[in-house]
């Protein structure tokens, strides 16, 4: 069994409490690692190190081009250790190793994120604003916040961390990372790898633990100037409440209940396979999963039959097996939650077309594709995030009706539209309240393309220009080149 320590100042530390908690492998339910249970003392140590690295160490004074060279080395180091990182991520949260490891290889998007922001480090230019006052110049600068807290979810720790880390460091900030207590190990492994990139001590720090004893003290720390949070909407509300005590900026990517709209002229085969790809491969454990299927009434019967046929062939099993298509639910509490929601939907009278509970086995937390039909949009299954391989379907008749149904949700993270008529698809896309719209595809992402939500799916953006802008604050400077004596009583 592996025992991790927490990471501060490029050094590994035992938690002040001396306490650890278990990490289970969701593929078999076995405890494979011990994770530090950090508390306020550990948080203070990490924040102090990050603060010193920003204000006293070389990072806060480093020229942007030099920061860019460090970020490029970080991407290169990660690519060299892709197999090692992928193995840890799979063991810790059950993600398919065939999906994780390639994303960390050279030219893959996670490595590219560091290279992309490495190039952006010295591209954030100031602006000179027009002034109506003679011999007066007004210019704008964008400056880092200082110490930033990065709060991670359990469904994709490495991917989410890289999304946050690359732009945050490119902007010149230092960080304290708090991974989910359900999946902390890959964040520690990433720090071990990144030691090879030559970052100054204190730039990267990781503390693990639970929300009340680690996460809240970190967000609430006076020297943490900005927070980036990814997780469920309830957790986001709690984080925002803590940040508001000090009027602290926070960006949040939260939950979703994304609709997939199938228009009557859709390519049926493309749409069926696209819908399946938009919900099942990640075991439904993605915030943007298209788990609310809205199909035109003329297609609903045939579409449902084809979807059941495709989904029922999915290979559910060991995430380290290259033949596996759907791995386990990431942890036992969430496994129990998904099973309970399936049972509740069945008791509510929704028609069960495909029951994924048949994939449950003695060891491991497995649930296969599950499809419910005739689920009205007001139902709990259609309104609230299951975060598992569970999809609900509903028929509709008119375009105005499906737009209303699609928007009738507290969330607004993503949506899919399937149609041969591009003009119509774009018209519908313009009226859907969501941060990302996919037309005749789903789940695509790129480092340069911003990601974020509308409504209760969060605010702020990750990736792209906007992703780095969130980690910078604006300073306006007024410079009098020929100062004149002012009237002290002028209005």
KASULRA-V625458 format. One record per backbone hydrogen bond with DSSP energy under -0.5 kcal/mol. NH is the residue of the N-H (numbers start at 1). CO is the residue of the C=O. E is the energy in kcal/mol with one decimal. If there is no record, write none. Layout:
nh=NH co=CO e=E
nh=NH co=CO e=E
This chain:
nh=2 co=32 e=-2.0
nh=4 co=2 e=-0.5
nh=4 co=34 e=-2.8
nh=6 co=13 e=-2.1
nh=7 co=206 e=-1.7
nh=8 co=6 e=-0.5
nh=8 co=11 e=-2.5
nh=10 co=204 e=-0.6
nh=11 co=8 e=-1.5
nh=13 co=6 e=-2.8
nh=18 co=15 e=-1.3
nh=21 co=35 e=-2.5
nh=23 co=33 e=-2.2
nh=25 co=30 e=-3.0
nh=26 co=24 e=-0.7
nh=28 co=25 e=-1.6
nh=29 co=25 e=-2.9
nh=30 co=25 e=-0.6
nh=32 co=23 e=-2.5
nh=33 co=23 e=-1.3
nh=34 co=2 e=-2.5
nh=35 co=21 e=-3.1
nh=37 co=19 e=-2.5
nh=38 co=36 e=-1.1
nh=38 co=208 e=-2.1
nh=43 co=39 e=-2.2
nh=44 co=40 e=-2.8
nh=45 co=41 e=-1.8
nh=46 co=42 e=-2.2
nh=47 co=43 e=-2.7
nh=48 co=44 e=-2.4
nh=49 co=45 e=-1.8
nh=50 co=46 e=-2.2
nh=51 co=47 e=-2.7
nh=52 co=48 e=-2.3
nh=53 co=49 e=-2.2
nh=54 co=50 e=-1.5
nh=55 co=51 e=-2.8
nh=56 co=52 e=-2.4
nh=57 co=52 e=-2.4
nh=60 co=53 e=-1.4
nh=61 co=58 e=-0.6
nh=62 co=58 e=-0.9
nh=62 co=59 e=-0.9
nh=66 co=63 e=-0.8
nh=67 co=63 e=-2.0
nh=68 co=64 e=-2.2
nh=69 co=65 e=-1.5
nh=70 co=66 e=-1.8
nh=71 co=67 e=-2.5
nh=72 co=68 e=-2.1
nh=73 co=69 e=-1.9
nh=74 co=70 e=-2.1
nh=75 co=71 e=-2.1
nh=76 co=72 e=-2.1
nh=77 co=73 e=-2.7
nh=78 co=74 e=-2.3
nh=79 co=75 e=-2.0
nh=80 co=76 e=-1.4
nh=81 co=77 e=-1.1
nh=81 co=78 e=-0.7
nh=82 co=79 e=-1.0
nh=85 co=81 e=-2.4
nh=86 co=82 e=-2.7
nh=87 co=83 e=-2.1
nh=88 co=84 e=-1.7
nh=89 co=85 e=-2.5
nh=90 co=86 e=-2.3
nh=91 co=87 e=-2.1
nh=92 co=88 e=-2.2
nh=93 co=89 e=-2.4
nh=94 co=90 e=-2.1
nh=95 co=89 e=-0.6
nh=97 co=319 e=-2.1
nh=98 co=319 e=-0.5
nh=99 co=96 e=-1.4
nh=100 co=96 e=-2.1
nh=101 co=97 e=-2.0
nh=103 co=99 e=-0.8
nh=103 co=100 e=-0.6
nh=104 co=100 e=-0.5
nh=104 co=101 e=-1.7
nh=105 co=102 e=-1.2
nh=108 co=105 e=-2.0
nh=110 co=103 e=-1.2
nh=111 co=103 e=-0.7
nh=112 co=108 e=-2.9
nh=113 co=109 e=-1.6
nh=114 co=110 e=-0.8
nh=114 co=111 e=-0.7
nh=115 co=111 e=-1.6
nh=116 co=112 e=-3.4
nh=117 co=113 e=-2.2
nh=118 co=114 e=-1.8
nh=119 co=115 e=-1.7
nh=120 co=116 e=-0.8
nh=121 co=117 e=-1.1
nh=123 co=120 e=-2.2
nh=124 co=120 e=-0.7
nh=125 co=123 e=-1.3
nh=127 co=140 e=-1.2
nh=129 co=127 e=-0.6
nh=129 co=138 e=-3.3
nh=134 co=132 e=-0.5
nh=136 co=133 e=-1.3
nh=137 co=479 e=-3.0
nh=138 co=129 e=-0.7
nh=139 co=477 e=-2.5
nh=140 co=127 e=-2.8
nh=141 co=475 e=-2.7
nh=143 co=141 e=-0.5
nh=143 co=473 e=-2.9
nh=145 co=471 e=-0.7
nh=147 co=223 e=-0.5
nh=148 co=146 e=-0.5
nh=148 co=174 e=-2.5
nh=149 co=226 e=-2.4
nh=150 co=148 e=-0.5
nh=150 co=176 e=-2.3
nh=151 co=149 e=-0.6
nh=151 co=228 e=-3.1
nh=152 co=150 e=-0.5
nh=152 co=178 e=-2.3
nh=160 co=156 e=-2.5
nh=161 co=157 e=-2.4
nh=162 co=158 e=-2.5
nh=163 co=159 e=-2.1
nh=164 co=160 e=-1.7
nh=165 co=161 e=-3.6
nh=166 co=162 e=-1.9
nh=167 co=163 e=-0.6
nh=168 co=164 e=-1.9
nh=169 co=165 e=-2.7
nh=170 co=166 e=-2.1
nh=171 co=167 e=-1.8
nh=172 co=169 e=-1.4
nh=173 co=168 e=-1.9
nh=174 co=146 e=-2.3
nh=175 co=203 e=-2.7
nh=176 co=148 e=-2.3
nh=177 co=205 e=-3.4
nh=178 co=150 e=-2.9
nh=183 co=180 e=-1.4
nh=187 co=184 e=-0.7
nh=188 co=184 e=-1.3
nh=189 co=185 e=-2.3
nh=190 co=186 e=-2.1
nh=191 co=187 e=-1.5
nh=192 co=188 e=-1.9
nh=193 co=189 e=-1.9
nh=194 co=190 e=-2.6
nh=195 co=191 e=-1.1
nh=196 co=193 e=-1.7
nh=197 co=194 e=-1.6
nh=198 co=195 e=-1.1
nh=199 co=194 e=-0.6
nh=203 co=200 e=-1.5
nh=206 co=7 e=-2.9
nh=207 co=177 e=-2.5
nh=214 co=210 e=-2.5
nh=215 co=210 e=-1.6
nh=216 co=211 e=-3.5
nh=218 co=214 e=-1.7
nh=219 co=215 e=-2.4
nh=220 co=216 e=-2.5
nh=221 co=217 e=-0.8
nh=221 co=218 e=-0.8
nh=224 co=221 e=-1.5
nh=225 co=147 e=-2.4
nh=225 co=223 e=-0.7
nh=226 co=147 e=-1.0
nh=227 co=249 e=-1.9
nh=228 co=149 e=-2.7
nh=229 co=251 e=-2.9
nh=230 co=151 e=-1.6
nh=231 co=253 e=-1.8
nh=236 co=232 e=-2.3
nh=237 co=233 e=-2.3
nh=238 co=234 e=-1.9
nh=239 co=235 e=-2.5
nh=240 co=236 e=-2.6
nh=241 co=237 e=-2.0
nh=242 co=238 e=-1.8
nh=243 co=239 e=-2.6
nh=244 co=240 e=-1.9
nh=245 co=241 e=-0.6
nh=245 co=242 e=-1.2
nh=246 co=243 e=-1.2
nh=247 co=244 e=-1.2
nh=248 co=243 e=-2.5
nh=249 co=225 e=-0.6
nh=251 co=227 e=-2.3
nh=252 co=459 e=-2.6
nh=253 co=229 e=-2.2
nh=254 co=252 e=-0.6
nh=254 co=457 e=-2.5
nh=258 co=289 e=-0.8
nh=259 co=414 e=-0.6
nh=260 co=292 e=-2.7
nh=261 co=259 e=-0.5
nh=261 co=416 e=-3.5
nh=262 co=260 e=-0.6
nh=262 co=294 e=-3.0
nh=263 co=261 e=-0.7
nh=263 co=418 e=-2.3
nh=266 co=263 e=-2.0
nh=268 co=266 e=-0.8
nh=271 co=267 e=-2.9
nh=272 co=268 e=-2.7
nh=273 co=269 e=-2.1
nh=274 co=270 e=-2.4
nh=275 co=271 e=-3.0
nh=276 co=272 e=-2.2
nh=277 co=273 e=-2.2
nh=278 co=274 e=-1.2
nh=279 co=276 e=-1.2
nh=280 co=276 e=-2.3
nh=281 co=276 e=-0.6
nh=283 co=280 e=-2.5
nh=284 co=279 e=-0.9
nh=285 co=282 e=-2.0
nh=286 co=284 e=-1.2
nh=289 co=286 e=-1.7
nh=290 co=278 e=-2.3
nh=291 co=289 e=-1.8
nh=292 co=258 e=-1.9
nh=293 co=291 e=-0.6
nh=293 co=392 e=-3.1
nh=294 co=260 e=-2.9
nh=294 co=292 e=-0.6
nh=295 co=293 e=-0.6
nh=295 co=394 e=-2.0
nh=296 co=262 e=-1.8
nh=297 co=396 e=-2.8
nh=299 co=296 e=-2.3
nh=300 co=296 e=-1.2
nh=303 co=299 e=-3.0
nh=304 co=300 e=-2.3
nh=305 co=301 e=-1.9
nh=306 co=302 e=-2.4
nh=307 co=303 e=-2.6
nh=308 co=304 e=-2.4
nh=309 co=305 e=-2.1
nh=310 co=306 e=-2.5
nh=311 co=307 e=-2.9
nh=312 co=308 e=-2.4
nh=313 co=309 e=-0.5
nh=313 co=310 e=-1.0
nh=314 co=311 e=-1.6
nh=316 co=314 e=-0.8
nh=317 co=326 e=-2.3
nh=321 co=318 e=-1.6
nh=322 co=320 e=-0.5
nh=324 co=321 e=-1.8
nh=325 co=315 e=-2.9
nh=326 co=315 e=-2.1
nh=329 co=365 e=-3.9
nh=335 co=331 e=-2.2
nh=336 co=332 e=-2.5
nh=337 co=333 e=-1.7
nh=338 co=334 e=-2.6
nh=339 co=335 e=-2.2
nh=340 co=336 e=-2.2
nh=341 co=337 e=-2.0
nh=342 co=338 e=-2.1
nh=343 co=339 e=-2.3
nh=344 co=340 e=-2.4
nh=345 co=341 e=-2.2
nh=346 co=342 e=-2.0
nh=347 co=343 e=-2.4
nh=348 co=344 e=-1.6
nh=349 co=346 e=-1.4
nh=350 co=345 e=-1.8
nh=351 co=373 e=-1.2
nh=353 co=351 e=-0.8
nh=353 co=371 e=-2.6
nh=354 co=371 e=-1.5
nh=356 co=354 e=-0.7
nh=358 co=355 e=-1.1
nh=359 co=356 e=-1.9
nh=360 co=357 e=-1.5
nh=365 co=26 e=-2.3
nh=366 co=364 e=-0.8
nh=368 co=356 e=-2.6
nh=370 co=389 e=-2.5
nh=371 co=354 e=-1.8
nh=372 co=391 e=-2.7
nh=373 co=351 e=-3.1
nh=375 co=393 e=-2.8
nh=376 co=374 e=-0.7
nh=379 co=376 e=-2.0
nh=382 co=379 e=-0.7
nh=383 co=379 e=-1.6
nh=384 co=380 e=-2.5
nh=390 co=388 e=-2.4
nh=391 co=370 e=-2.5
nh=392 co=291 e=-2.2
nh=393 co=372 e=-1.6
nh=394 co=293 e=-2.0
nh=396 co=295 e=-1.3
nh=402 co=398 e=-2.0
nh=403 co=399 e=-2.1
nh=404 co=400 e=-1.9
nh=405 co=401 e=-2.4
nh=406 co=402 e=-2.8
nh=407 co=403 e=-1.9
nh=408 co=404 e=-0.8
nh=408 co=405 e=-0.8
nh=409 co=407 e=-2.2
nh=415 co=436 e=-1.3
nh=416 co=259 e=-2.5
nh=417 co=438 e=-2.5
nh=418 co=261 e=-2.6
nh=419 co=417 e=-0.5
nh=422 co=420 e=-1.0
nh=425 co=421 e=-2.6
nh=426 co=422 e=-2.6
nh=427 co=423 e=-1.9
nh=428 co=424 e=-2.4
nh=429 co=425 e=-2.6
nh=430 co=426 e=-2.0
nh=431 co=427 e=-0.6
nh=431 co=428 e=-1.4
nh=432 co=428 e=-0.6
nh=432 co=429 e=-1.1
nh=434 co=432 e=-1.4
nh=435 co=412 e=-1.3
nh=436 co=413 e=-1.1
nh=438 co=415 e=-2.9
nh=440 co=417 e=-2.9
nh=440 co=438 e=-0.6
nh=449 co=446 e=-1.7
nh=450 co=448 e=-0.6
nh=451 co=462 e=-2.8
nh=454 co=412 e=-2.6
nh=456 co=410 e=-2.4
nh=457 co=454 e=-2.2
nh=458 co=455 e=-1.2
nh=459 co=252 e=-0.9
nh=462 co=451 e=-2.4
nh=464 co=447 e=-2.6
nh=467 co=463 e=-1.5
nh=468 co=464 e=-1.2
nh=469 co=465 e=-2.2
nh=470 co=466 e=-1.5
nh=471 co=468 e=-1.6
nh=472 co=469 e=-1.7
nh=473 co=143 e=-3.2
nh=475 co=141 e=-3.1
nh=477 co=139 e=-3.2
nh=477 co=475 e=-0.5
nh=479 co=137 e=-3.8
nh=479 co=477 e=-0.6
nh=480 co=478 e=-0.6
nh=481 co=135 e=-2.4
nh=481 co=479 e=-0.8
nh=482 co=135 e=-0.9
nh=488 co=486 e=-0.8
nh=490 co=487 e=-1.9
